[in-house]
């Protein structure tokens, strides 16, 4: 049989460097697109044309033509606001042929079967969409103002069955004077981060960023549980991440009290990570309301516990002051709520000292772990129902391995060349069902990462129940990412995610689970939950974001331009991290322990002295160094240096004493070494005898001066 697939071309979305025309006070950006890809797709014995464009995403309401949309993330200069947005397109290019563009598919909770249906748009003789762009909103990252637009390069005239596209778009943004965001704190690290997020990173230079953070991590827990989190505080601090603990009796009682406290510590101490050390009755969670239509047919709404409220610190989440927090008009002045994070949050849902000890011991053990088990990855896919290509979880999970350009966007997944990837799929199993004993065996034998797509509930996940978890005896702890429904509903007593992470001394050290329904698309792998899952591993292996909390939020923010698509907002709210957000995936090699510092061992207070060290990195990464001067002060991360290259730094002490000088190395991927052996430096105390000689010297100098000025009196002495 001939394959009925017509690939016209590969599309590339590129932005040219922006420029500011100071005289006109505006921003100009230029985007280009190549031809779209057209593929034939059979659904329920009916042939459709599927339109794809690389680095674009299918956008639209259910039943509308499924067309690609691009994105623009534009940084607005410091102290400026937007007066007007203008988008112009080049000449329209029509594709030859007649096309029956398939409708946007329906987002489903796992277990419900529906076929895509055409809407009334297909009866119209005018281009769809009727515009070039939509303004998604203005959001802030640590005070940096970001405009997000959704671009429409491809259009369809349904009655004529014609497709045309634009290969160029120009965006002009006229500016006016505006206010500086109150969450702007002027740190260099913030400037570096926002530059990676936007299409015009040069604008970062307009923001005054000269400060540095005092702390990296905040742990919030109860007074009774504080001591059980202190070993984790110590571990982070000993690895160059200054950590502080606050208790709820210092903070208050409500979720609003917690958010305000985090906001103050964020601004005054420069934290980037927050670990919530308590279940919902110890550290409350904000219940956010969210709704959505699957194909504009079936309406869903719910409230869900979401620690996103503690990550995104700009403005209010209830502008209209009703009972629904998190509505799309609940941000300041009735606009969207804040959806770009200032800090990265994870939760340890502990109820007791036993839970806290389990969590802390497993987290530290993982962060200190090594060995072959770190190379083992398990993909766990179940049968989802009769949905064509979407019938098997394994078809989705295969896109998490290596590079994937499925569904028109590209992601870098888990590299098969570096990991031992095993597939536990109903699709490939006898009778299309693998038993729970299989995953128990694999976890007990040691596995590092588990990805899952299947059925679930508050007390059932990975085909395991709470009782099944008691059969686990592993001391090599795993990370779990599951798209399944309700496994992370930590407002429901103790959900299954809590059993994996804190209720046992085995199982997982961390994971990401949904607070409510996970959503996928029938007859397509371009589901809402899938987009976040793919982008999570792209953040880790494509962008080298190894901190779990940062990777989770990065997977959200890259999809923010689709926030109004089907159930994307629903999934955005519910992706809670059960774990330490600053924990880093052990997927690389840290630098070797640095050489003991070389430099002066005795000196005088106030004098400046040089100190030198060096180390190597197994991956030949560039290296940064942090110095501990033994007097309570630390250097910034200094570098980068080549592997093996000597690094030199200056320091002085103002007071007399003995100081243990040591140094730690960090590679460009963020993996840290041990502290070096210390060099003891003495700013020496003067011995009493020496002090006596010095006093006598000054005394005789005084006598001489006295004799010279009063010789007639001094002769009597």
Number of C-alpha atoms within 10 A of each C-alpha: 3 4 6 11 13 11 13 12 14 15 19 17 16 14 16 12 13 17 14 15 10 8 6 9 13 20 23 18 20 18 20 18 23 18 22 26 19 21 16 18 16 14 16 10 7 8 14 17 20 24 23 27 27 24 20 24 23 22 22 21 19 23 22 24 28 22 27 25 24 23 24 22 19 23 25 23 23 21 16 16 17 17 12 11 13 12 16 14 18 12 12 15 13 15 15 9 8 12 21 20 27 24 24 26 29 29 29 23 18 22 13 12 16 16 13 20 15 17 16 8 18 21 12 12 13 15 18 20 18 11 12 19 19 13 13 18 17 21 22 22 24 26 21 23 22 21 17 20 22 22 21 24 28 27 23 25 23 21 15 16 14 18 25 19 21 21 21 18 21 15 19 16 20 17 19 13 13 13 9 15 16 11 19 20 22 20 17 15 15 23 21 13 14 19 16 11 17 19 19 22 18 15 20 21 12 11 18 14 17 11 13 15 20 13 20 21 29 24 23 27 26 19 13 11 22 18 16 21 20 16 15 19 20 14 16 20 16 14 17 24 17 18 22 20 19 16 17 18 10 12 19 14 14 13 19 17 14 23 20 15 17 24 22 15 17 25 17 13 18 23 25 24 27 27 23 29 29 21 21 21 13 18 22 20 24 22 19 23 19 22 16 20 18 23 27 15 12 11 10 13 11 14 19 21 24 23 25 26 27 25 24 25 27 24 16 21 26 20 20 16 10 8 9 17 23 24 20 19 16 22 21 16 12 15 15 21 27 26 26 22 24 26 27 28 32 30 24 25 28 27 18 16 15 15 22 23 21 20 31 24 16 25 21 17 15 24 16 10 13 14 7 11 18 22 18 18 22 20 21 23 28 25 21 21 15 15 20 14 16 21 21 24 25 25 18 23 21 14 21 23 18 17 15 17 12 14 21 20 17 17 23 22 22 23 14 13 8 10 17 16 19 15 16 20 24 21 19 15 12 9 8 12 15 19 11 13 12 11 19 21 14 16 23 17 14 21 25 24 23 22 21 25 30 24 24 24 19 24 21 20 25 23 18 19 17 19 11 13 17 17 15 20 17 19 17 23 27 26 23 23 20 27 28 27 24 25 29 32 26 26 17 15 13 20 22 27 31 28 22 26 29 28 25 20 24 25 29 31 30 30 25 25 27 31 29 25 25 30 25 27 27 27 23 18 23 21 25 26 26 22 22 24 25 22 27 28 25 25 24 24 19 16 16 15 21 22 20 28 27 24 24 26 26 25 22 26 19 17 18 23 25 24 20 16 22 28 28 24 22 30 25 24 25 26 29 26 28 30 28 30 25 22 21 20 18 18 18 15 17 23 27 21 19 21 19 18 22 15 17 13 14 12 16 17 15 13 11 11 15 13 16 15 22 24 23 23 21 12 12 14 19 19 29 22 25 19 23 19 21 17 13 7 9 15 13 14 15 16 16 16 19 18 20 15 14 13 19 15 13 10 13 15 19 10 13 15 14 16 19 14 22 22 27 27 31 26 28 17 17 18 20 21 22 17 21 20 16 18 20 17 18 18 20 15 11 9 8 9 9 10 11 11 11 11 12 12 11 11 12 11 11 12 11 13 12 13 14 11 10 11 12 10 10 13 8 6 6
